[in-house]
Amino acid sequence: MRKCHRMDRRSFTKLLGSVAIAYNSGLKALVSGDRIVVVGAGIVGSSIAYHLTKMGAEVTVIERDRPAAHASGRSFAWINASYPKKPYSYHHLSQLSLLAYHRLETEIDIDVHWGGSLEWFASQKNQKMLVQEIEIQQGYGVPIQMISGEQAHELEPNVKFDKEASMAFSESDGAVDAIEVVNKFLRKTINLGGQVLYPVTYENVKVKREKIVAVKTSIGEIEADRVVFACGIDADELLKIDVLKTSKSEIILRTQPMKKVIDRVIIMPSFNIHQEKDGTVIIGAANTTEGAPVGGLSGAPISHLERLASMPESFPDAALEKQHVERILAIAQQFIPQLKTVELEEVVIGWIPSTHNGGPVVGHFKNIPGAYLATTNSGVTLAPIIGELVAMELLDGIETNLLADFRPDRFI
């Protein structure tokens, strides 16, 4: 096994730490038992890998690029357990995952910033909808309430909220560094005997007598009894299915560490923002044609969307990036003036898988014997509980009702 390259943050140094994750010319031999290949080393795939190895499976994770290189490492990374999700089973999963994060803080030393969240929709129509949704959440027992802009300003004095506005304040939400979470999951996976291989491309499965015996990859065959596809937007192409309706894009700005300006996740009319413990500010803005409801700044022109139709993970040229960054920062600086002195570390585009009804897709993929599919547009929020439940289903052989509403066969 060759030692992995050392890389900068986006190339995964932060993920690896002192861990040796492999390229490989000589695969570790897998002995008999539950031999499972996980395709995808994002936050969902790494959580599944960790929980499988924790339960005794022999796990190999393969990743076509590098761990957390795509949606997970390019997300706003909000642990969003309070935002209304339908059906109730979706909401229930989010709440269970919130509890799982608290457990994982101790179990694998995940660092979660628990500060709650503030959510503000500027339009009267959206505010009315927000009030209705909050009432539903309160009925579920979620610690969330509507507060005034003035009250919100008391919680976040550096933010210029509209004092006449109403917004939702959730006490239970949090945020993470998604790359660091993937790091912790994979580190534990390796410590428990698993292996992580990249860049390795999935090609096909080798089946004998209607059972998987190996996974064919760009570096050869990996013996396996089962394969889990946790590869986000790649799932449709790899499995030749039509589960993912579209991919939502979000422009993510990551700053150099700065003095503390906010304590909570804040969802604003035209952007989202939170600040990590080291002072790094994360700003997310949807790449849409809709104009900003506040501030008089227009959204992304249709011509820009056409240039981004191929789903690049960075802007195709510096001028286009500059235009979008200036637009996002100008809006953010109206509400948080301290951001006028901010220095950017990076700008990326994240593509989030979205299913036909917006919910997760988790369960046995019956078109391939021994295959399992796990993808969701709420990867950061749901990764802990999905990892736990998938491991239980695969190793205990009993399907849980908690995932009954999210099976692949509702699309396939």
C-alpha positions as CSV (number, residue, x, y, z in Angstrom):
1,M,0.0,0.0,0.0
2,R,1.5,3.3,-1.1
3,K,1.4,6.3,1.2
4,C,-1.1,8.9,0.2
5,H,0.0,12.3,-1.0
6,R,-0.1,15.2,1.4
7,M,-2.5,17.9,0.1
8,D,-3.8,21.4,1.0
9,R,-7.2,21.7,2.6
10,R,-9.3,21.3,-0.5
11,S,-7.0,18.5,-1.6
12,F,-7.7,16.9,1.7
13,T,-4.8,17.5,4.2
14,K,-7.3,18.5,6.8
15,L,-9.3,15.3,6.2
16,L,-6.3,13.0,6.5
17,G,-4.5,14.4,9.5
18,S,-2.1,11.7,10.5
19,V,-4.1,8.9,8.8
20,A,-2.7,7.1,5.8
21,I,-5.5,6.7,3.2
22,A,-4.6,4.7,0.2
23,Y,-4.1,4.8,-3.4
24,N,-3.4,1.2,-4.0
25,S,-1.5,-1.2,-6.2
26,G,-1.9,-4.1,-3.9
27,L,-5.3,-4.4,-2.3
28,K,-5.6,-5.7,1.2
29,A,-6.9,-9.2,1.1
30,L,-10.4,-9.5,2.5
31,V,-11.2,-12.6,4.4
32,S,-14.6,-14.3,4.7
33,G,-17.4,-12.4,6.4
34,D,-19.5,-9.4,5.5
35,R,-17.3,-7.9,2.7
36,I,-18.9,-4.6,1.7
37,V,-17.7,-2.0,-0.8
38,V,-19.0,1.5,-0.3
39,V,-19.0,3.7,-3.5
40,G,-18.5,7.3,-2.5
41,A,-16.5,8.9,0.3
42,G,-18.7,11.9,1.1
43,I,-20.4,12.4,4.4
44,V,-23.1,9.8,3.8
45,G,-20.7,7.1,2.5
46,S,-18.1,7.7,5.2
47,S,-20.8,7.5,7.9
48,I,-22.1,4.2,6.4
49,A,-18.5,2.9,6.3
50,Y,-17.8,3.8,9.9
51,H,-21.0,2.2,11.2
52,L,-20.4,-0.9,9.2
53,T,-16.9,-1.4,10.4
54,K,-18.1,-0.6,14.0
55,M,-20.5,-3.6,13.6
56,G,-17.8,-5.9,12.4
57,A,-18.0,-5.7,8.6
58,E,-15.0,-5.7,6.3
59,V,-15.3,-2.4,4.4
60,T,-13.6,-0.9,1.5
61,V,-14.5,2.6,0.5
62,I,-13.8,3.7,-3.1
63,E,-13.9,7.3,-4.3
64,R,-13.5,8.5,-7.9
65,D,-11.8,11.7,-6.8
66,R,-10.8,12.2,-3.2
67,P,-12.9,12.1,0.0
68,A,-15.3,15.0,0.5
69,A,-14.3,16.5,-2.8
70,H,-17.8,17.0,-4.1
71,A,-21.2,17.8,-2.4
72,S,-20.1,17.2,1.1
73,G,-17.0,19.4,1.0
74,R,-18.9,22.1,-0.9
75,S,-21.9,22.4,1.3
76,F,-23.2,25.0,3.8
77,A,-23.0,22.2,6.4
78,W,-26.0,23.2,8.4
79,I,-27.4,20.5,10.8
80,N,-31.0,21.4,10.0
81,A,-33.3,19.4,12.2
82,S,-35.9,22.1,12.8
83,Y,-36.7,23.1,9.2
84,P,-40.1,21.6,8.3
85,K,-39.8,18.4,6.3
86,K,-42.6,16.3,4.9
87,P,-43.7,13.6,5.5
88,Y,-43.3,13.3,9.3
89,S,-41.0,10.3,8.8
90,Y,-38.5,12.7,7.2
91,H,-38.7,15.1,10.1
92,H,-38.3,12.2,12.5
93,L,-35.1,11.0,10.8
94,S,-33.7,14.5,11.1
95,Q,-34.4,14.6,14.8
96,L,-32.8,11.1,15.3
97,S,-29.8,12.3,13.4
98,L,-29.5,15.3,15.7
99,L,-29.3,13.0,18.6
100,A,-26.8,10.9,16.8
101,Y,-24.5,13.9,16.3
102,H,-24.5,14.4,20.1
103,R,-23.5,10.8,20.5
104,L,-20.8,11.1,17.9
105,E,-19.3,14.2,19.5
106,T,-17.9,11.9,22.2
107,E,-17.7,8.7,20.2
108,I,-15.5,9.9,17.4
109,D,-14.7,13.4,18.6
110,I,-16.8,15.4,16.1
111,D,-16.8,19.1,16.7
112,V,-20.3,20.5,16.3
113,H,-21.1,24.2,16.8
114,W,-24.4,24.1,18.6
115,G,-25.8,27.6,18.5
116,G,-29.3,27.2,17.0
117,S,-30.5,29.0,13.9
118,L,-32.5,32.1,12.8
119,E,-34.5,31.9,9.7
120,W,-36.0,35.0,8.0
121,F,-38.1,35.2,4.8
122,A,-38.6,38.7,3.6
123,S,-41.8,38.4,1.7
124,Q,-45.2,38.5,3.5
125,K,-46.2,35.3,1.7
126,N,-43.1,33.4,2.8
127,Q,-43.4,34.7,6.3
128,K,-47.0,33.5,6.5
129,M,-45.8,30.1,5.2
130,L,-43.0,30.1,7.8
131,V,-45.4,30.7,10.6
132,Q,-47.6,27.8,9.5
133,E,-44.6,25.5,9.3
134,I,-43.3,26.5,12.7
135,E,-46.7,25.7,14.2
136,I,-46.3,22.2,12.7
137,Q,-42.8,21.9,14.2
138,Q,-44.0,23.0,17.6
139,G,-46.7,20.3,17.4
140,Y,-43.8,17.8,16.9
141,G,-42.2,19.1,20.1
142,V,-39.3,20.9,18.3
143,P,-37.9,23.8,20.4
144,I,-38.6,26.5,17.9
145,Q,-40.5,29.8,18.1
146,M,-41.3,32.9,16.1
147,I,-39.5,36.0,17.3
148,S,-39.4,39.6,16.2
149,G,-36.5,41.3,14.3
150,E,-35.8,43.2,17.4
151,Q,-35.5,40.0,19.5
152,A,-33.3,38.5,16.8
153,H,-31.0,41.6,17.0
154,E,-30.6,41.0,20.7
155,L,-29.4,37.4,19.9
156,E,-27.2,38.6,17.0
157,P,-26.3,42.3,17.7
158,N,-23.9,42.5,14.6
159,V,-26.8,41.7,12.2
160,K,-29.1,44.4,10.9
161,F,-32.4,42.6,10.9
162,D,-35.6,44.4,9.9
163,K,-37.1,45.1,13.3
164,E,-40.6,44.7,11.9
165,A,-39.9,41.2,10.5
166,S,-40.8,37.9,12.1
167,M,-38.4,35.0,12.0
168,A,-38.0,31.5,13.3
169,F,-35.5,30.8,16.2
170,S,-34.5,27.2,16.6
171,E,-32.5,26.3,19.7
172,S,-31.4,22.9,18.5
173,D,-29.7,23.4,15.1
174,G,-26.0,23.5,14.6
175,A,-23.2,23.5,12.0
176,V,-20.1,21.5,11.3
177,D,-17.1,21.5,9.1
178,A,-18.3,18.7,6.8
179,I,-14.7,17.8,5.6
180,E,-13.7,17.4,9.3
181,V,-16.7,15.1,9.9
182,V,-15.7,12.9,6.9
183,N,-12.2,12.9,8.3
184,K,-13.4,11.5,11.6
185,F,-15.6,8.9,10.0
186,L,-12.9,7.6,7.8
187,R,-10.2,7.7,10.4
188,K,-12.3,5.5,12.6
189,T,-13.1,3.2,9.6
190,I,-9.4,2.7,9.0
191,N,-8.7,2.2,12.7
192,L,-11.4,-0.5,12.8
193,G,-9.8,-2.3,9.9
194,G,-11.5,-0.8,6.9
195,Q,-9.7,0.7,3.9
196,V,-10.3,3.8,1.8
197,L,-9.1,3.9,-1.8
198,Y,-8.9,6.8,-4.2
199,P,-8.9,7.9,-6.9
200,V,-10.7,4.7,-7.8
201,T,-13.6,4.5,-10.3
202,Y,-16.5,2.0,-10.0
203,E,-17.0,0.1,-13.2
204,N,-19.4,-2.8,-12.5
205,V,-20.2,-5.7,-10.3
206,K,-19.2,-9.3,-10.9
207,V,-22.1,-11.6,-10.2
208,K,-22.1,-15.4,-9.9
209,R,-25.3,-17.4,-9.2
210,E,-27.2,-14.2,-8.6
211,K,-24.8,-13.0,-5.9
212,I,-22.1,-10.3,-6.0
213,V,-18.6,-11.8,-5.7
214,A,-16.6,-8.7,-6.6
215,V,-16.8,-5.0,-7.5
216,K,-14.9,-4.2,-10.7
217,T,-13.0,-0.9,-10.5
218,S,-10.3,1.1,-12.3
219,I,-7.6,-0.7,-10.3
220,G,-9.0,-4.2,-10.5
221,E,-11.6,-6.3,-8.8
222,I,-12.3,-6.0,-5.1
223,E,-13.9,-9.1,-3.6
224,A,-17.2,-8.2,-2.0
225,D,-20.6,-9.7,-0.9
226,R,-22.4,-6.4,-1.2
227,V,-22.0,-2.9,-2.5
228,V,-23.5,0.3,-1.2
229,F,-23.9,3.3,-3.6
230,A,-23.5,6.5,-1.6
231,C,-22.2,8.5,-4.5
232,G,-24.7,11.4,-4.6
233,I,-25.4,12.8,-8.1
234,D,-23.4,10.0,-9.7
235,A,-25.9,7.4,-8.7
236,D,-28.2,7.9,-11.8
237,E,-25.3,7.4,-14.2
238,L,-23.7,4.5,-12.4
239,L,-26.9,2.6,-11.9
240,K,-28.6,3.7,-15.1
241,I,-31.7,4.9,-13.2
242,D,-33.7,8.1,-13.0
243,V,-34.0,8.7,-9.3
244,L,-32.4,12.2,-9.1
245,K,-34.7,14.7,-10.7
246,T,-32.1,17.5,-10.7
247,S,-29.2,18.9,-8.7
248,K,-29.6,22.1,-6.9
249,S,-26.5,24.4,-6.9
250,E,-25.2,26.6,-4.2
251,I,-22.3,29.0,-4.3
252,I,-20.2,28.7,-1.2
253,L,-17.8,31.4,0.0
254,R,-15.3,30.5,2.7
255,T,-13.4,33.3,4.3
256,Q,-10.1,33.6,6.2
257,P,-10.7,33.4,10.0
258,M,-11.9,36.7,11.4
259,K,-13.2,38.1,14.7
260,K,-16.4,36.5,15.9
261,V,-19.4,38.3,14.4
262,I,-22.2,35.7,14.7
263,D,-23.1,32.8,17.0
264,R,-25.8,31.0,15.0
265,V,-26.7,29.7,11.7
266,I,-28.6,32.5,10.0
267,I,-30.9,31.9,7.0
268,M,-31.5,35.2,5.2
269,P,-33.6,36.2,2.3
270,S,-30.8,35.9,-0.2
271,F,-28.0,34.1,1.5
272,N,-27.2,31.8,4.4
273,I,-24.3,32.3,6.9
274,H,-22.6,30.8,9.9
275,Q,-19.2,31.1,11.5
276,E,-17.0,28.3,12.6
277,K,-15.2,28.1,15.9
278,D,-11.9,29.2,14.3
279,G,-13.5,32.4,13.0
280,T,-14.0,31.2,9.4
281,V,-17.2,32.5,7.9
282,I,-19.3,30.3,5.5
283,I,-21.7,32.0,3.2
284,G,-24.0,30.1,0.9
285,A,-26.2,31.5,-1.8
286,A,-28.5,29.6,-4.2
287,N,-27.6,30.1,-7.8
288,T,-31.0,31.0,-9.2
289,T,-32.5,33.5,-11.5
290,E,-34.7,35.0,-8.8
291,G,-33.9,38.5,-7.7
292,A,-32.9,39.2,-4.1
293,P,-36.0,40.1,-2.2
294,V,-34.0,42.6,-0.1
295,G,-31.3,45.0,-1.2
296,G,-32.2,45.5,-4.9
297,L,-29.5,43.2,-6.3
298,S,-30.5,40.9,-9.0
299,G,-29.8,37.1,-8.9
300,A,-27.8,35.1,-11.4
301,P,-28.7,35.9,-15.0
302,I,-30.0,33.1,-17.2
303,S,-26.9,33.4,-19.4
304,H,-24.8,32.5,-16.4
305,L,-27.0,29.5,-15.6
306,E,-26.5,28.2,-19.1
307,R,-22.8,28.4,-18.7
308,L,-23.1,26.4,-15.5
309,A,-25.4,23.8,-16.9
310,S,-22.6,21.2,-17.1
311,M,-22.4,21.4,-13.2
312,P,-18.8,22.6,-12.8
313,E,-17.5,22.7,-9.2
314,S,-15.8,26.1,-9.8
315,F,-16.6,29.0,-12.1
316,P,-15.4,28.6,-15.7
317,D,-13.6,32.0,-15.6
318,A,-12.4,34.6,-13.1
319,A,-14.7,37.3,-14.4
320,L,-17.9,35.2,-13.8
321,E,-16.7,34.2,-10.3
322,K,-15.9,37.8,-9.5
323,Q,-19.4,39.0,-10.5
324,H,-21.1,36.4,-8.4
325,V,-18.9,36.9,-5.4
326,E,-19.4,40.7,-5.5
327,R,-23.1,40.2,-5.7
328,I,-23.3,37.8,-2.7
329,L,-20.9,39.9,-0.6
330,A,-22.7,43.1,-1.3
331,I,-26.0,41.6,-0.1
332,A,-24.3,40.1,3.0
333,Q,-22.5,43.3,3.9
334,Q,-25.8,45.2,4.0
335,F,-26.8,43.0,7.0
336,I,-23.4,42.4,8.5
337,P,-21.2,45.4,7.9
338,Q,-18.2,43.7,9.5
339,L,-18.0,41.5,6.4
340,K,-16.7,44.5,4.4
341,T,-13.2,43.7,5.6
342,V,-13.4,39.9,4.9
343,E,-10.8,38.1,3.0
344,L,-11.9,35.0,1.0
345,E,-10.1,31.7,1.2
346,E,-12.1,30.0,-1.6
347,V,-15.2,30.0,-3.7
348,V,-16.8,26.8,-4.9
349,I,-20.0,25.6,-6.4
350,G,-21.8,22.7,-4.6
351,W,-24.3,20.4,-6.4
352,I,-26.8,18.8,-4.2
353,P,-28.7,15.7,-5.3
354,S,-32.5,16.2,-5.3
355,T,-34.9,13.4,-5.7
356,H,-38.3,13.6,-7.4
357,N,-40.1,14.3,-4.1
358,G,-37.1,15.9,-2.3
359,G,-36.7,13.1,0.3
360,P,-33.8,10.6,0.8
361,V,-33.5,7.4,-1.2
362,V,-32.3,4.6,1.0
363,G,-32.7,0.9,0.6
364,H,-31.9,-2.3,-1.4
365,F,-31.5,-1.7,-5.1
366,K,-33.2,-4.7,-6.6
367,N,-31.8,-4.4,-10.1
368,I,-28.5,-5.6,-8.8
369,P,-28.4,-8.4,-6.3
370,G,-26.6,-7.4,-3.1
371,A,-26.7,-3.7,-4.0
372,Y,-27.9,-0.9,-1.7
373,L,-28.5,2.8,-2.6
374,A,-28.2,5.7,-0.1
375,T,-28.5,9.3,-1.4
376,T,-30.1,12.4,0.0
377,N,-30.1,16.2,-0.4
378,S,-29.8,16.5,3.4
379,G,-26.5,14.7,3.6
380,V,-24.9,16.7,6.4
381,T,-28.1,16.6,8.5
382,L,-28.9,12.9,7.9
383,A,-25.5,11.2,7.5
384,P,-25.2,9.9,11.1
385,I,-28.6,8.3,11.3
386,I,-28.5,7.0,7.7
387,G,-25.1,5.4,8.4
388,E,-26.4,3.7,11.6
389,L,-29.6,2.4,10.0
390,V,-28.0,1.2,6.8
391,A,-25.4,-0.7,8.8
392,M,-28.2,-2.3,10.8
393,E,-30.2,-3.3,7.7
394,L,-27.2,-4.8,5.9
395,L,-25.7,-6.7,8.8
396,D,-28.8,-7.6,10.8
397,G,-30.9,-8.4,7.7
398,I,-34.0,-6.7,9.0
399,E,-35.5,-3.6,7.3
400,T,-36.4,-0.8,9.7
401,N,-39.7,1.1,9.4
402,L,-37.8,4.3,9.9
403,L,-36.7,4.1,6.2
404,A,-40.0,2.7,4.8
405,D,-41.0,5.9,3.1
406,F,-37.6,6.3,1.4
407,R,-37.1,3.1,-0.5
408,P,-35.7,3.2,-4.1
409,D,-38.5,1.1,-5.5
410,R,-40.9,4.1,-5.2
411,F,-39.0,5.5,-8.2
412,I,-37.7,2.4,-9.9
